Every structure is written in structure tokens, then in C-alpha cells.
Amino acid sequence: MKDYCSEFGTYLSDVKGVSPNTLDSYLRDTTDYLHFLQNIKIPSPVMATQETVEKYVARLHEQQKSTSTITRHTASIRCFYQFLILNGEASTNPAKGIKLEKAPQKLPEILSGSEIELLLAQPDTKQPKGCRDKAMLELLYATGIRVTELVNLNVGDVNLHTGVLYCHSEKGDRIIPIYQQAVTAVSDYIFRIRRTIADPGDGQALFTNLNGHRLTRQGFWKIIKGYTEQAGIAKEITPHTLRHSFALHLLENGADLRDIQHMLGHADISSTQVYIHLLNDHVKEVYNHCHPRAKLG
């Protein structure tokens, strides 16, 4: 079968302008779909029908993939056929008639204030790795930035004197305040540790691995997973958990939703409003746990 993914990848990045994460997901999904076609003896994707795509979706269900994963796979295939049509290689899109399933809205995991303190206390700041990790965790909770934005930061993006972070993303730039403990942690890392591990040829990356190269998303995910286990926190924590906790804790303490929207970099206020539902659920949980009459059932 022809190597479609290389040209499709160019289309996604140059024409659609998708993010690197979306590019990786779409290419991975399309590769899986093309392997499926090979296994059922369909020599070319242009020979597939809607029934073929439905069989592929059924296989994903058999593999017990989540609704969100199946929806993403379907969207990837639909986009792939749009590319083939634009390229003059296909005349119809067999995935067009496949209904995208709506995943049930899953409210994000949130850390309590005490769990945040416990997590932030884990890195051993006497060690280079611990000093760097402490700075990253503090900065992530201080600003609510995405992990991709964290690992893409350069030294000049943090103004230690004024206590602000300049965050650059595809959706625009924003300035976010940093609390003093985070400023202290980042300052300690920059002036005491970074110069000893950063590779001068690797640009101005703020956070690097111990080999001196810019840290990756996957690298940071392993770091936070390790400290979660070390702290004995039972919740399933991801780098995004600190972002969600940042937003809810601000809302709990009276921050305006529009200000939180700006700091999170949400284009639409509806993305930020999920934290109102989280706050309401949290208040109910506290009420049922703490009110003496609520305990009577």
C-alpha cells in the first residue's frame, strides 16, 4: 500500500496548521486504520466504503476503546479522506456518514490544598533534579499553564523581578502573575542549577533534562507521576491536574471567571465554566461531609 501518511502529515501541518500533538494523534490513528484495511485485504483506502469504516469503528469498540478515543479515530479518518479528495485521489468520503459519538463529560481530577502542599514538598531541592522539579511544579501551579507551554518556556519568558510569566502559544500571548514561592523556586533553579546542566547549543530552554536538552512533555509526565507515587496520593494525577487545581482554587477564593479564562488561555468562556460545575460539586461534597444534619441521612 502506498505511503499515504507522509503526504497526509504535510497536509496537516502546512495546510490545516494543526498542533504537533494533533498531528501525532491523526497520523497514529490513520496508520492504525490503514493497517486494518491491509488485514481485511482492501489494497487501497480509496476502495473502502462506509461499511468498511463502520467495521473499523466496531473493531475499536471490541477493543474497548473509550468513546473519546473512538471519536478521535473517526475524525482522523474523516480528515484523511478530505485530504485524499483534495489531492484528487478519492471522490467520496466514506467516513462522512459515520456519526461522531459524544463522550460523557468527565469532570477533571482536582487536588486539595493539602495535597498540593504534599506534592510540592516531594522534590529534594538539594539535588539538581529536585531543584529543577520543584521550580517546574511551583510554576505550573502558580500559573495554570499547559505542560506543552511549560516545556516550551525560555529563560527570558520569566521576569523574576516583576514576578510575571510571559506565555506564548498558538492562541496568543498572555502575561500571568507568579506567587513569591514560585519566583523563589525558579530563581534558585536558574542561578544555582540550570547553568550546570543546560547545553549552550540547545538555545535558551528554561527547563532541560539532566543531559542539557529541552525537557519533553513525556519527560515531565514521568516526573509528576513519580512524585505522586512518592507522596502517596491516591488520585490519578496528570500534568493537567495542576492546571485544573489552579483554576478551581482561584474560583473558590473569589477570582473572576474572565480573569481565570485569560490566565488559562481559553478562547471561549464556556471552556472555563466547567470549573463552576466543579466548584458546585465540591461545595456539595463539603456540605454533606461536614454538616451535622446532612450526616444523619
C-alpha angles and dihedrals in degrees: 000000000000117000098253098162097073093057091039089053091053090050092051095049101036103032106024094032094214123175120262090253093053090045091054092047095048093047092047091049093046092049090053090050092050090051088052090054090051091051092054091046099251103143098199136025090230088067093057121106133203087265088057092054090046089055089051091051089048089054090053089053090050088053087054094239114173121260091249091052092050091048091051092049090051092049090049092053091046090053090046091057091046086058092050091050092050088047091054093243098110134032100198138035109231091189094056094087094049109107114232108232118230113234116221109256108257114201112227124253113259130201120221120234091259092050090051090052091048092051094046090051094059103081115088100228091194087073122068093237093047092048091052093045092050090053092050095047093046092047093048093051092041095055109020092226121159118261090244089056090047096055091043093057119118126207091256092057092075119069104197093182096057095028099235137126123218106212118194120196141153089262094055141281125291138182117225127186119237122212117236098254090056091047089052093048093048092045091051090050096047098047101034107030116013095067090056096053108025117103108230089215093057096074125238098317108163096209120038135172119250089270089063099251127122111280117247131224089248091051092053092046089058090048095054092043090054094051092046090057091043091053092048092234108161096202121100100251124192129173087264090060091075090051091052092045091050091054097045094046090052090049092048090055096051105270116156115252092231091055090050089049090055094047092048092046095234113166092202125046089219089071089058095044091073086080090063088060089047091050092050091050090048092051091050091050092051091046094051091046098044109029109094093216093047089059091060092072 
